[in-house]
Amino acid sequence: MLIRGADVVFSDGVRKSDIRIEGGLFTQIAPTLDPPENEEVLEAAGLTAFPGLIDMHVHLRDPGFEKKETIETGTMSAVKGGFTQICCMPNTRPVIDNKVVVTYVKARAREVGLCKVHPIGAITEGQKGEALAAIGGMKAAGAVALSEDGKSVQNSALMAKAMLYASDFGLKCLCHCEDASLVDGAVVHEGDYSTLTGLKGSLRAAEDIMIARELCLAESLELPVHICHVSTYSGIQLIREAKARGVKVTAETCPHYFTLTDAAIRDFDPNAKVNPPLRAERDRVAVIAGLKDGTLDCIASDHAPHHADDKNVEFNDAAFGISGLETSFALSYTVLVCENGFSLPKLSALMSANPAGILSLTGGEIAVGAPADLMLADLNESWRVDPAAFVSKGKNTPFAGKKLQGRVKYTLSDGEIKYREARA
């Protein structure tokens, strides 16, 4: 295949280029390339080519919660959103805490054949926080990291042991930071809007205390750690200071934390219920600053699809989470590039190269010899979010009706077109 005339996003800038793909790899990149006879040509003038996006924080719900999402619908959602690699969290049923479930997820993803799926194993058996899971077996079966996402390992000694064992197998712990005793049933951020609505609020400290603990363990053990979905200005400052001291920490945030504030809960919309909760404007601004200065290394969707029955209830009873794979790129482009002056290479690094580097995944760049994973977007096209048009089973989004800039047109994995926007 020859992709002709795209504005290609490289690490050092954007240049109009032709891209040749052979055998699933990028084989030639030049200002102009002549197609030989019978070569498929994808005319991409007016489109921007990004390395295939990589999301290191996705909930596929399969096995066990197929009512919410399946590996098939989740990967359909991923390629529609421009993602060629996704990493799925272990809070399934059964939990991804052994090689059998890791093998199932990988085999089912290969069978579906849309994007690459990398399972993340649980830190503890059954995510119960009592005994370490079978880390070596999961690594051998293809797990790329460990996490208790949805909860923290509350026992610090067990967490230290987990980091040591993970390191022995070349894995990192991806830490959901939440002191359960401080959260204590809270459903929103503690602030003006929790007071206004009467909903129980959670202090920033509930997140920050666990961020601080993971940083202390990483520093004392001289081991890497990754902090998931950072939402507080104070947590960002803790990470910034730790990086300055040489602590081996990386961190992510999500589009809803730099796009929304807790004002979104004032109408009791369950689609704005997420964990960690949406914070105040001070936090939103700090998240953008953290992405800009490198304190936060990458953007993850924390795609958390739910059946309508889980969301169409009173706020206190609603499930936490946002269905995010199909809006992640456009939200990031709109808010970070269009509104806050981020460059396209910076956005690409946050959504491709940096996640690949953190988890030692192959990909994240458009370069000769690299896997031919890319996304083509029309950055000039604006559109409104319509949850009914999501291919994910999860239609739960607080962005319904929001006007966004930048629309995914094609997604290619290993040189094969996995998503092509349907013609109107």
ChimeraX attribute file (.defattr): number of C-alpha atoms within 10 A of each C-alpha:
attribute: neighborCount
match mode: 1-to-1
recipient: residues
	/A:1	19
	/A:2	22
	/A:3	21
	/A:4	23
	/A:5	22
	/A:6	24
	/A:7	21
	/A:8	24
	/A:9	24
	/A:10	19
	/A:11	17
	/A:12	9
	/A:13	12
	/A:14	17
	/A:15	16
	/A:16	19
	/A:17	22
	/A:18	23
	/A:19	27
	/A:20	24
	/A:21	23
	/A:22	15
	/A:23	12
	/A:24	17
	/A:25	19
	/A:26	22
	/A:27	16
	/A:28	16
	/A:29	18
	/A:30	12
	/A:31	12
	/A:32	12
	/A:33	16
	/A:34	10
	/A:35	14
	/A:36	10
	/A:37	6
	/A:38	7
	/A:39	11
	/A:40	13
	/A:41	14
	/A:42	14
	/A:43	13
	/A:44	21
	/A:45	15
	/A:46	15
	/A:47	23
	/A:48	24
	/A:49	28
	/A:50	29
	/A:51	30
	/A:52	30
	/A:53	30
	/A:54	30
	/A:55	28
	/A:56	30
	/A:57	25
	/A:58	25
	/A:59	25
	/A:60	30
	/A:61	23
	/A:62	26
	/A:63	19
	/A:64	14
	/A:65	16
	/A:66	18
	/A:67	14
	/A:68	23
	/A:69	23
	/A:70	22
	/A:71	24
	/A:72	20
	/A:73	18
	/A:74	30
	/A:75	28
	/A:76	23
	/A:77	25
	/A:78	31
	/A:79	28
	/A:80	26
	/A:81	26
	/A:82	35
	/A:83	33
	/A:84	30
	/A:85	28
	/A:86	26
	/A:87	23
	/A:88	29
	/A:89	28
	/A:90	30
	/A:91	26
	/A:92	20
	/A:93	14
	/A:94	14
	/A:95	20
	/A:96	33
	/A:97	28
	/A:98	22
	/A:99	19
	/A:100	12
	/A:101	22
	/A:102	24
	/A:103	18
	/A:104	16
	/A:105	22
	/A:106	18
	/A:107	13
	/A:108	15
	/A:109	20
	/A:110	14
	/A:111	11
	/A:112	14
	/A:113	15
	/A:114	26
	/A:115	26
	/A:116	20
	/A:117	26
	/A:118	22
	/A:119	29
	/A:120	30
	/A:121	34
	/A:122	31
	/A:123	34
	/A:124	24
	/A:125	19
	/A:126	21
	/A:127	24
	/A:128	15
	/A:129	19
	/A:130	14
	/A:131	13
	/A:132	19
	/A:133	22
	/A:134	16
	/A:135	26
	/A:136	17
	/A:137	17
	/A:138	26
	/A:139	22
	/A:140	13
	/A:141	18
	/A:142	18
	/A:143	28
	/A:144	22
	/A:145	29
	/A:146	28
	/A:147	27
	/A:148	25
	/A:149	24
	/A:150	16
	/A:151	18
	/A:152	23
	/A:153	26
	/A:154	16
	/A:155	10
	/A:156	14
	/A:157	10
	/A:158	17
	/A:159	22
	/A:160	19
	/A:161	13
	/A:162	23
	/A:163	23
	/A:164	20
	/A:165	18
	/A:166	21
	/A:167	15
	/A:168	12
	/A:169	15
	/A:170	14
	/A:171	23
	/A:172	23
	/A:173	28
	/A:174	29
	/A:175	25
	/A:176	24
	/A:177	28
	/A:178	25
	/A:179	19
	/A:180	16
	/A:181	9
	/A:182	15
	/A:183	19
	/A:184	12
	/A:185	12
	/A:186	17
	/A:187	23
	/A:188	26
	/A:189	27
	/A:190	20
	/A:191	17
	/A:192	14
	/A:193	21
	/A:194	20
	/A:195	13
	/A:196	10
	/A:197	12
	/A:198	10
	/A:199	19
	/A:200	17
	/A:201	20
	/A:202	23
	/A:203	17
	/A:204	23
	/A:205	17
	/A:206	18
	/A:207	24
	/A:208	24
	/A:209	17
	/A:210	23
	/A:211	25
	/A:212	17
	/A:213	15
	/A:214	26
	/A:215	24
	/A:216	14
	/A:217	19
	/A:218	21
	/A:219	18
	/A:220	11
	/A:221	14
	/A:222	13
	/A:223	19
	/A:224	23
	/A:225	24
	/A:226	24
	/A:227	23
	/A:228	27
	/A:229	26
	/A:230	25
	/A:231	27
	/A:232	27
	/A:233	21
	/A:234	18
	/A:235	24
	/A:236	23
	/A:237	15
	/A:238	17
	/A:239	24
	/A:240	18
	/A:241	13
	/A:242	19
	/A:243	16
	/A:244	9
	/A:245	10
	/A:246	10
	/A:247	22
	/A:248	15
	/A:249	22
	/A:250	21
	/A:251	25
	/A:252	27
	/A:253	26
	/A:254	23
	/A:255	24
	/A:256	26
	/A:257	25
	/A:258	24
	/A:259	19
	/A:260	18
	/A:261	21
	/A:262	22
	/A:263	17
	/A:264	17
	/A:265	23
	/A:266	16
	/A:267	11
	/A:268	15
	/A:269	17
	/A:270	25
	/A:271	24
	/A:272	28
	/A:273	27
	/A:274	19
	/A:275	20
	/A:276	25
	/A:277	26
	/A:278	26
	/A:279	27
	/A:280	21
	/A:281	17
	/A:282	12
	/A:283	23
	/A:284	22
	/A:285	16
	/A:286	20
	/A:287	26
	/A:288	20
	/A:289	17
	/A:290	22
	/A:291	23
	/A:292	19
	/A:293	10
	/A:294	15
	/A:295	23
	/A:296	25
	/A:297	24
	/A:298	28
	/A:299	29
	/A:300	27
	/A:301	26
	/A:302	29
	/A:303	27
	/A:304	23
	/A:305	29
	/A:306	27
	/A:307	17
	/A:308	16
	/A:309	10
	/A:310	16
	/A:311	22
	/A:312	15
	/A:313	13
	/A:314	12
	/A:315	20
	/A:316	16
	/A:317	12
	/A:318	20
	/A:319	24
	/A:320	23
	/A:321	24
	/A:322	25
	/A:323	28
	/A:324	30
	/A:325	29
	/A:326	26
	/A:327	25
	/A:328	24
	/A:329	27
	/A:330	25
	/A:331	23
	/A:332	25
	/A:333	24
	/A:334	19
	/A:335	18
	/A:336	22
	/A:337	17
	/A:338	14
	/A:339	10
	/A:340	13
	/A:341	12
	/A:342	17
	/A:343	17
	/A:344	21
	/A:345	19
	/A:346	22
	/A:347	22
	/A:348	25
	/A:349	26
	/A:350	27
	/A:351	28
	/A:352	28
	/A:353	26
	/A:354	21
	/A:355	29
	/A:356	22
	/A:357	13
	/A:358	19
	/A:359	17
	/A:360	13
	/A:361	15
	/A:362	12
	/A:363	23
	/A:364	29
	/A:365	23
	/A:366	24
	/A:367	18
	/A:368	15
	/A:369	13
	/A:370	17
	/A:371	24
	/A:372	29
	/A:373	29
	/A:374	28
	/A:375	26
	/A:376	25
	/A:377	25
	/A:378	18
	/A:379	18
	/A:380	11
	/A:381	11
	/A:382	14
	/A:383	13
	/A:384	12
	/A:385	19
	/A:386	14
	/A:387	20
	/A:388	12
	/A:389	9
	/A:390	21
	/A:391	17
	/A:392	28
	/A:393	21
	/A:394	26
	/A:395	23
	/A:396	28
	/A:397	24
	/A:398	21
	/A:399	22
	/A:400	14
	/A:401	12
	/A:402	11
	/A:403	14
	/A:404	20
	/A:405	20
	/A:406	20
	/A:407	24
	/A:408	26
	/A:409	20
	/A:410	23
	/A:411	31
	/A:412	24
	/A:413	25
	/A:414	21
	/A:415	19
	/A:416	16
	/A:417	15
	/A:418	19
	/A:419	22
	/A:420	14
	/A:421	11
	/A:422	7
	/A:423	4
	/A:424	3
